[in-house]
Every structure is written in structure tokens, then in C-alpha cells.
């Protein structure tokens, strides 16, 4: 498939041939859901914790005698049913990460790229660099292109001036090509790739 290359002034400056297998794959919402859930679970801290019976401070003495009080028998002040007792089956510190097949992860990336291309939300930028840090000028250029919510993916090394100009703009993220991921692509309305990024992603996923 042929795709236009534009500049920050919203003018077409050329074209690029994109592989249909990467940018024209069938849209699979189930695959997107699996990959996004895998990413979100992997980033969870897993630091939630409650104290069980053995961790609650207090005496292990029997609260009151077994018989003759008219109350239900109790054996420990720290039991879960007691006031200030331990929590039964509470959460513990653990990792929420799990393995996901590499083929599924690669398919998820192809589907995410194809979805943006299908919806007209994919843009190829000729040059992702700036002469000096200037957030105001960069924001004006984004508005001119209609990029109110965008993920920009550059080459392996990002231009520092471009990154400094774009990083303070609300709803705009800038990533190197090795950091491209399904969740960030889907969470932003527009996907902007540098020519180098498009070629690298195609080579990785083809």
C-alpha cells in the first residue's frame, strides 16, 4: 500500500510503500484486548498486602473460657472473625505478569498499526527534528495537522530538541521505535511515524 509522507506544515512531500502484511492486516479486536491486558498486568506493582493471623500483633491466649459464657467458643484473639484480627485469604505481594506468545504480541502490533491506517489516523512524517526547543511552535504545527491526541514514534535515537518541544504538550507522547507498543498506539487518537520508524517496524513485523 502506498502512503503519503508529510511535513509539520501539513504538506505532502513524498510517498512510501508500506507492506500490506504489517499495515493492512485484518483488524482483530480480540488480539488487541489480549495484548493490552498483558501489558497492563505486566506493569502492575503488585504491592498490595494485608496481614494474616500470624502477622497481626497480639496475644495468642484464648479470649475466654470454652464453656459457660453463652458465647460462641473462640481460640485466638487474632483470628479473622475477631476485631482487629488477621485477614483471611487477603492479597499478598506478587507479580501480575504472565507470558504471552511472541506471535500474538507481533500480531497485536500489526493489528494496531493496521487499525490506525484503516481509520486514516496514520501519518508518516518526513523529519522528526527541530532547530531548537519551542513548545509553542510545535503545538501550532500539531494543531495545523489536526493532531490533538497523538503518539509520535521516531527512530532509534530521538532528536533532543524535538522531544523537548513535544513532551509538555497535553495528550502527546514521543517514543523511540524500540519503545513502540500496542497500548500506547491505541490510547492516542493519531499515530505519527517517522520514515525511519515505519521502515524499522515493517522490518521487525514483516
N, C-alpha and C positions, 0 to 999 in steps of 0.2 A: 504494500500500500504506500502511496505517495503522500507526504505530509509537508506543509509549508514550514519554512524557517522564518521567524520574525525577529525584530529587534525591540528594544524597550520603547521605541516610538510607535509601536503597533504597525510597523510597515513590513511587508513581505520582502525578504532579501534573498530567498533561495528555496530549495526544497530538499527533502531527504527521503530515501526509500526505507521504509520500516517493514520488518518481517511480519507477515500475517500470523505466523505461529506465536508471536510474542504480543503484538499489539492488535490482533484481530481474532483472538481466541473466543470461544463461546463463553458467555457470562454465566458463572456458576455461583449463585448466592450461598449455597451450602458450603462450598470450599472457602469462600471469603469469611463466612461465620466461623468455620473451624480454625482458620489461621489467625484471625483476630482474637478469638478466645484463647488460643495458645499463647499469643503474645502478651495478652493482659494477665493471664495466670502466671506467666513466667516473671513478670515484673512485680508481682505482689510481694510485700515484705515478709508476710508470714510470721509477724512478731506478736500476734495475739496470744494471750496466755491467761489462764485462771488457775487458782490454787486448788489442788485436790486435798483429800483428807490428810494425807501425810505431810503436806506443806503448810497447813494452817497452824498458827501458833496457838497453844493452849494445852491444857492437861488431858491426859488420856484416861483420867479417872472416870469411873461410872457416875453419871449425873445424880442418880438417886437409887435407892434400893429397888430390887427387882419387883417385890410384891408389896401389896398393902397400901399403895398411894392412890389407886384408882386411875392412874395414868398409864399410857402405853409404855412398855418397857424400853429403855434406852441403854446403850452400851458405851457411848462416846460423845463427849462434848463437841467434837469436831466433825461429826457425821453430817452428810449433806442436808438432812432434814432439820438439823438444828440451826438456831440463829447464829450467824457468823461462822457456820460450818463450811467445809470444803465444797467445791462444785463437782457434781458427778458428770463425767463424760464431757467436761469443758474443753475448749480449744487449747492446743499446745503449739509451741513454736515449731514450725515446719516449713518446708519449701512446697509451693504450689505448682512448681514447674513439672512438666512431663514431656516425653519425647513425641515429636511429630515427624512423620516420614518426610525425607528431603524432597521427594517427588511431589508431595502435597504442598509443601512450602513453596516450591518453584511454581507449581500450578496456580497457587494463590496469587503470587506476584504477577504472573501472566494475565490472570483474570482481572486483577485490579488495574493494570495498565490498559487492558482492552476495554474495560468499562469506561475509563476516562476518555479513551479515543472514540468510543461509540457515542458518548454523550456530548462530544465536541468540547470536552474540558481538558484536552491535552494540547500543550503548546511546546514547541521546540524553539529555544532561544539561541540566537547566534553567538552571543558573547555574554557571559555571566561575570562581568568585571566592572569596576568603577575607578575613575581617576582619583577620587578622594571620598572619604566617608561623608555622605549627605543624605540623611534620612528623609528630609522634606522633598528633595528631588526624586528620590527613589519611590516614595509614596505617590507622588504625582504621576510617575511613569506607570505604576501598578494600576492606578485609577484609570488612566488612559486606555490600558489594556482590558479593564474590567475585572481585575484580579482583587476581589475583596477578601477572599479566603483562599490562600494558595500555599502549596508546598513546592519549593524550588529545589531541584536536585542538580548539583554541579558535578564537576569531575572529581578525580581522586583528591585533588588539592583545591580548596576553595580560595577565591580571591578575598583577601582580608578586608579591603575597602568595601566590596560588595556586601560581605557578611555583616560588617558593622553598620552599613546603611539600612539593611533589611531587618536586622534582628529585633529592633524596637517597634516594628510595625505590628499592630494587633492582627491576629489570625494569619500570620505569615511565618513559615518555618523554612530554614535553609539547611540542607543536609548534603554531605558528600555522597557520591554514588554508592560507596560501600555501606552507607547507613540507610539506604532505601529499604523501606518495609511496607507491608500491606496496610497496617493500622494507620500510619501517618498519611499514606496516599488517600485512603478512604475518608479520613476525618476532615480533610480540606476539600473545598469545592473544586479547585483548579489544580492541575498538576503541570508544572513547568520544568522541562528538562533542558539542560544544555545539550549541544550537539554531541559532545563527548560522553555525557551521561547516557544518552539514547543508544549510542553505539556500544558502550560498556554493558548496559543492561541487556541489549539484544544478544551480545556475545555470550553473556552468562546464562541466558534463559533459552537460547535457540535450540 
